[in-house]
């Protein structure tokens, strides 16, 4: 992903400090556009997460950590991804990251990781990652 150096406002603050924040934002918009949830439902869920954490907790990083928690909770609550599936996929990515040399793109092995850790996602219509 290219550097997300979007300037907004008089202070030219960056909207995204890290690529994962931009990716999370894009995934949330794409999920809403795909009809997984409507934007008012998202706003209510995210607002509740921010309120639970306290205003301004953690700055920009805390904002996107709250965003991630709200997104995960909403997908789970609506039956699109349950907590064990998400946890298993996160563990698989962490294992892949530990096994990947510095400077090399991290890849989740479709054969070793997907089949054994998130098979229930497949039953929900998800497909294993493919190499391009």
C-alpha positions as CSV (number, residue, x, y, z in Angstrom):
1,X,0.0,0.0,0.0
2,X,1.4,3.4,-0.8
3,X,2.2,5.9,2.0
4,X,-1.1,7.3,3.3
5,X,0.1,10.9,3.6
6,X,-3.3,12.6,3.2
7,X,-3.3,16.2,4.4
8,X,-6.5,17.7,5.8
9,X,-7.2,20.9,7.6
10,X,-5.1,23.8,8.5
11,X,-2.6,21.7,10.5
12,X,-2.1,19.3,7.7
13,X,-2.5,16.3,10.1
14,X,-2.1,12.9,8.6
15,X,-5.4,11.0,8.7
16,X,-3.6,7.6,8.9
17,X,-0.3,7.2,10.7
18,X,0.1,3.5,9.7
19,X,-1.0,1.6,6.6
20,X,-3.1,-0.8,8.7
21,X,-5.3,2.1,9.7
22,X,-6.0,3.0,6.1
23,X,-6.6,-0.7,5.3
24,X,-9.0,-1.0,8.3
25,X,-10.9,2.1,7.2
26,X,-11.2,0.7,3.6
27,X,-12.3,-2.7,4.8
28,X,-15.0,-1.1,7.0
29,X,-16.3,1.0,4.1
30,X,-16.2,-2.1,1.7
31,X,-18.1,-4.2,4.3
32,X,-20.8,-1.6,4.5
33,X,-20.9,-1.1,0.8
34,X,-21.3,-4.9,0.4
35,X,-24.4,-4.7,2.7
36,X,-22.9,-6.5,5.7
37,X,-24.2,-3.5,7.8
38,X,-25.5,0.0,7.3
39,X,-23.5,3.1,8.2
40,X,-25.8,4.2,11.1
41,X,-25.3,0.7,12.7
42,X,-21.5,1.2,12.3
43,X,-21.6,4.7,13.8
44,X,-23.5,3.4,16.8
45,X,-21.1,0.5,17.4
46,X,-18.0,2.7,16.9
47,X,-19.4,5.4,19.1
48,X,-20.1,3.0,21.9
49,X,-16.6,1.7,21.7
50,X,-15.1,5.2,21.8
51,X,-17.3,6.1,24.8
52,X,-16.3,2.9,26.6
53,X,-12.6,3.8,26.2
54,X,-13.0,7.4,27.2
55,X,-12.7,10.5,25.0
56,X,-9.3,10.9,23.3
57,X,-7.9,7.7,24.9
58,X,-4.7,6.7,23.1
59,X,-4.7,9.5,20.5
60,X,-4.7,8.5,16.8
61,X,-3.5,5.0,17.5
62,X,-6.2,4.5,20.2
63,X,-8.8,5.8,17.8
64,X,-8.0,3.1,15.3
65,X,-7.6,0.4,17.9
66,X,-11.2,1.3,19.0
67,X,-12.2,1.2,15.3
68,X,-10.7,-2.3,15.0
69,X,-12.4,-3.5,18.2
70,X,-15.8,-2.1,17.0
71,X,-15.4,-3.6,13.5
72,X,-14.6,-7.0,14.9
73,X,-17.4,-6.8,17.4
74,X,-20.0,-5.8,14.8
75,X,-19.0,-8.5,12.3
76,X,-19.2,-11.1,15.1
77,X,-22.6,-9.7,16.4
78,X,-24.1,-9.9,12.9
79,X,-22.8,-13.4,12.4
80,X,-20.3,-12.6,9.6
81,X,-17.2,-13.7,11.6
82,X,-17.3,-15.3,15.0
83,X,-14.7,-14.7,17.7
84,X,-13.0,-18.1,17.5
85,X,-12.6,-17.7,13.7
86,X,-11.1,-14.2,14.1
87,X,-8.8,-15.4,16.9
88,X,-7.6,-18.4,14.8
89,X,-6.9,-16.2,11.8
90,X,-5.0,-13.7,13.9
91,X,-2.9,-16.5,15.4
92,X,-2.2,-17.8,11.9
93,X,-1.0,-14.4,10.8
94,X,1.2,-14.0,13.9
95,X,2.8,-17.4,13.2
96,X,3.4,-16.4,9.6
97,X,4.9,-13.1,10.7
98,X,7.3,-14.9,13.1
99,X,8.3,-17.3,10.4
100,X,9.0,-14.6,7.8
101,X,12.4,-13.0,7.4
102,X,12.6,-9.2,7.9
103,X,11.9,-7.4,4.6
104,X,9.9,-10.2,3.0
105,X,6.2,-9.9,2.5
106,X,4.2,-12.0,5.1
107,X,2.0,-14.6,3.4
108,X,-0.5,-16.9,5.0
109,X,0.0,-20.3,3.6
110,X,-3.3,-21.4,2.1
111,X,-2.6,-25.1,2.7
112,X,-1.0,-25.0,6.2
113,X,-2.9,-22.2,7.8
114,X,-6.3,-21.7,6.1
115,X,-7.6,-25.3,6.2
116,X,-6.7,-26.0,9.8
117,X,-7.5,-22.7,11.5
118,X,-10.5,-21.0,9.9
119,X,-12.4,-23.8,8.2
120,X,-15.7,-22.4,9.5
121,X,-15.1,-19.2,7.6
122,X,-15.1,-21.3,4.4
123,X,-18.6,-22.6,5.3
124,X,-19.7,-18.9,5.5
125,X,-18.5,-18.3,1.9
126,X,-15.0,-17.1,2.5
127,X,-12.2,-18.4,0.3
128,X,-8.5,-19.0,1.0
129,X,-6.1,-16.4,-0.1
130,X,-4.5,-16.9,-3.5
131,X,-1.1,-15.8,-4.8
132,X,-1.0,-13.3,-7.5
